[in-house]
Amino acid sequence: MATSRAVQAQQPTVLREDPQPPCEIELEPGPVFRGGGWDDENWVSNAYDVEALPGGRLAITEQLRPERFLVASADVPGGRWVGRGGEGPGEYRWIRWVRAHGDRLHVFDALNRRRTVLDATDFEVLHTNPLSPGTLENDAVVLDDSSYVINATMYAADRVGYVLHLMNGEGDVVRSFDEVPVGVPGAPSPFRSITPAARSGEVWSVSPEEYRIDLWDAAAGTRLRSLVREVEWFPPNSPRRELHPDQPGSPGIRYMTSDSRDRLWVMISVAAANWADCLVETPPGLHPEAGEYTRRENCSLYEQRIEVLDPGAGRILAAANFTDGFGAVDGGLLFSYETDAFGFPTLRFWRPSLRVANPESDRECAA
């Protein structure tokens, strides 16, 4: 049976926020990767997705050349491209994700509808398997070399409405779960951020539109528990808002990962302190769907909020807002991609960690 409509009845855990959190978030500068100009064949023109590889290397995908990805090291200028356009072994049409697991890389191709497993050292093709018809959405997590969970919208009759799918090494759907309404105006987003939990075969998932984090038994397709955040700035199931100086833009969860202590790191886009100053009346002549207001150039409506959760205690250990437009990498790295006036791109990394804010919280903030 490929689907599961059974979800255990339970009361969600409401996350507690201390007036004085025990920990503080600290960003330690990490490696810096630099390339040539915007037309440098040995570098990326933007950073769409970044994955940490063994040996301190990175796999970087970009939207302009989606049939390959760049493997780069901080101590070596430029990098090595892996992949080429096509439909044969080692060829891709749109690399949606590169995911590392042990000494292997799992490359998910959205247009060829295929997963390719590579050796993480020499990038030789070890295995390929098809993926079920549908649309790869936001995330994938590899549980082991023969099973993985993908966030996808699938069109088979018994899978419509499910957004998470446990797959085996041959690309067969073992279980589909996390059902959302289909064909309903204002239906929830199918996007999910996924990260492994401490117990094998369990995964955490979260929607960008609701601060509710679910723990799933992937093999059974059952929801084991939910963590919810009840705050005024992130109302549940809130619709997307048009830009207007009377109300801030909608918040959204951009990313979630777990660390070695099974703590959850959640990155949220929230309205910047000066968000209203970034809005101007839409000039005449723009597209009629542009809305009454548009964003002022070089002014950010949002900043990034990072919250660190202890799921076992149902507690928020630390929270902080950052003005930088970060991306995130599984394993805890944050990155930003910058291009200077001459077109020279730089990829900067930070390692977030917890430090003690309360002397009695030493154990909770340990790495």
N, C-alpha and C positions, 0 to 999 in steps of 0.2 A: 504494500500500500504506500503510495507516494505522498499522500497528504495527511494532515492532522488538524482536525478542528477542535480537538480537546485542549482546553486551557484550564489549568487548576484554578479553582476559586480561591481567592486570597485577598487580604487587605494589603495595599501597598505600604511600604515603609516611607514615612515622611522624613526627609533628611533634616537633621538638626544643625543649625548654624550657631556657633558660640559667639557671644558678643566680643570675646577675645580669643580668636582661634589659636590652637596650640602651636601651629607651624606658620612659617612664612615661605613664599615662593621666591627662589633666587635663580637668576639666569646667569650661568657661567658662559662666557664666550667660547665657542667651539671652532672647528675648522672653517677656513674661508677658501672658496673655490672661485678662481677667476679664469675667464676666457678672453678671446680676442673681441673684435667688433661684432656688430649684429650679423655680419655675413660670414663669421668664422665657421668653417666647415667642421672644426674640432670642438665646437661648443654648442650649447642650446640657446635658442633665441628667447625662450621663456622656460619656466619650470612648472610643468603641469602637475606632476606627481613625483615624489622622491621616496626611494626605499633604501634603507641601510643594508649593506651587504657584508659578508665576512671580510675581515682584513681592513676595516675602516674605509671601504669603498662605498660609493653611492651609485644607484641606478636612477637616472633622471629621464623622465618622459616629457615630451612636449607636443603641443597640438599641431604645429606647423609641419612636423615630420613624424606622424604617428606610426609609421611602419618600422621604427627602430627606437632604441633607447641608448643613452650615453652612460658608460661606466667611467666614473671619475674618481681620482684620489686627490687629497688635499696637497700632497707633496709633489704631484706631477702635473705640469700645465696641460690644459686641454683634457682629452679623454679618448676612449675607444667606443665607437659605435657598434652596437650589436643588433643584428637583424637587417632585413631589406624588404622591399615591397614584393608582394606576390602571395601565392597560396600554397607553396610547397613547404617542406620541412625547413624551419628556421626563417620562414618568410611570414610577413604580417601585413595587415591592411590598416588596423587601428588598435594599437596596444592600449587597452583600458587600464590594466594594472600589471605591475611587476611585484611579486611577493616572494620574499626570501624565506626559506625554511631549511635549517641545517646547511648542508653543502649543495643545496639545489635552489634554483630559481623557477618560479611558476609564473608564466607569462600568459595573460588572458587577452585574447584578441576578440574585440567586439564585433567586427565585420566578418572575419573568417569563422566566427562561432567556434573557437577552439582554444584549448589550454595546451601550452607547450612547456615541458619540464626540461630545464637546462642544467648542466653542470655549472656550479657557481664559480669555478676556477677558469675553465677554458671555454665555457658557453657552448659546448657541444650539445646537440639535441639528444635527450635520453628517452622522451616519451611524448606522444601527443594524444589527445582525445577530443572528440567533438563536445560542444555545449548545446544544451537544449535550445530550441528557437525562442527568441525573446529579446529583451533589452537589458544589457548590463547597466545597473544603476550607479551606485555610489561606492561600494566597498566589497572586499573579499578577504577572507582569513583562511590560511592553510592550517588544518589541524594536524595532519601528518602527510606523508607523501602519497597516500591513497585516499584522502578525504579532505574536503574543504567546504566552506560555506560561502555562498555568493549572494549578494543583494541584486536581485534581478526581477523583472516583470516577464513572466512566461505566458505563452499563449495556448498551451495545451489545456483542454477543458477542465481537467482535474487539478490544475495549478493556478488558474486565473484567480487573482485576488491575494495570492500569497507573495510575499516579497523577500523571504529568506529561504534558501534551498541548500540542503546538505547533499553533496555530490560525492560519488565514489571515483576511483582512479580511472574508470573507463568513461566518465562523463554522464553516468546514469543518475537520475534524481532518486536519492534514497528516502528523503523526507522533505516536504514543503511545509512551512509554518509561518507564523506572523501574518494573519489575514487582515486585510483592510477592505473597506467597502469599494465596490466597483461600479462605475457609472453614476455616482452620486455627486451632484454639484457640491463643490467645496470639500471633496473627499481628502483624507489625509495624504501627505506625501508618501510615495513609495520608497524614498531614499532612506537608507540606514547607514550609520557608522557602526562597525562591528569590531570587537576585540575579544581574544580568548580569556576565559576565566581560569582560576587556579585549578579547578577540577577538570580533568581531561574530558573532552566532548561537550563542555558547556561554553556558551558564548554570551557576552553582553551585547545588547544592541540599543540604539537610540535613534529617534527621528529628529530631523532638524527643526521640526515645528513644535515639539512638546518636550518639556523637561521631565521625561519619564524614561528611566533606563530599565530594560527588561533583561533578566537572566533566563536563558533557554537551555534545556537539554536538547541538543541538536538531533540526536538519534531518535528520541521519542517525540520531538516536536512540541514539547510542553513548556509553558512558561513557569518557572520555578519561583520567581519573586520579582517585584518591581520596586524601584526607588523613585520617589517623586520629590520635586522641589516646588514648594508653594511660596512664590514671591510675586509681588505686584508687577515687577518689570518683565516677567515671563508668564503671562496668563496661559492656561491650558487651551490647546486647540484654537489659538487666536488666528484669524484670517490675515493674509498679507495686507498691509496698509499702503495706500498711496502716499507719496511724499507730500507732507503738509506741515507748516510751522506750528500747527496746533497739537500735533502728536508725533512722537518719535517713531522711527521705522521699527518694524517688527524684529524682535530678537531671533536668533537662530543658532542651533548647535552645529558647529562646523566639524568637530572632530572629537573622538574619544579613544583613549588607549589605556592599557593597564600596565602596572610596573611589577617588579619582582615580588612585591608584598601584596599583590592583588588589589592595590589601591587604584582607583579610577581617576584619570586626568581628563577633564572635560573642557573643551575650548568653545566659547560662546561669543557670537557677535552681539554686542549690545550698543545702544545709542551712545555716541560720544558726548562728553560734557557740553560741547558747543555745537551740537547737531543742528539746532535751529539756524545758526549763523551760516550754515552750508547751503541753505535753500534760497533760490531766487525764482522769481516768476518766469515761467517758460516764455522765451522770446517768440514773437509771432512767426509763423511759417514753418515751425517744426512739425513733426508727424502728429496727427490729431490724437493719437493714443499716448503722447508723451506726458500728459497730465498737466495740472495747473502749475506745478512747481517742478524744477529740475535742480540737480546738485551743482553747486558752484565748483568750478574747476580747481583741482588741487586742494580740495577740502574734504575731509573724511567724515562721513556721517556715523561711522561705527568705530569702536575700539574692541580689542579682544580681551575677554575675561576668561581667566583660567581658574577652575575650581578643582580641588583635590578631595576625593571622597574616600571614606573608609566604609565599604559596603557592610562589613560585619557589624560595625557599631552604628550604622545608619547616621554617620556624622560627617560634617564638612571640616576637614583638617586645615585647609588654607584656601584663600581666594585673593586674586589680585587682578587689576585691570592694566592693560598695556596698550599704548597707542600704535605700536608697530603692527603692520599687516602681516602676521605670521602665517605660514603654512606649517604642517606638522608631519612627522615621520614616525612610523611604528617603532616603539622602543624609547620614545620620549623626546627626540630631538625636535626643535623648532627651527624654521628657516625663513629667510626673506630673500627675494630675488630683486636686485636693483640694477638699473642701467643708467650710466652717467650720460652727460651731454654729448659725448663722443661715440655713444653706442656700445661702450664696453660693459659687459654684464658681470655681476658679482653675486655669488650665492653664499650667504652668511648663515652660520649655524650657532645655536645656543643650546646648552644642556640645562634644562630646568631641574631644580632639586629643592628639597625642603630643608629649612633650617629651623632651629628651635626658637619660638617666640615666647614660650612659657617654660621656665626651667624645669617644671615638673613633667614636661611632655617629651623628654629626650627620646624615649622608645618609639613613640608614635611618628616622630619625624626622621627616624633613622632610614638610611638607604636600604 
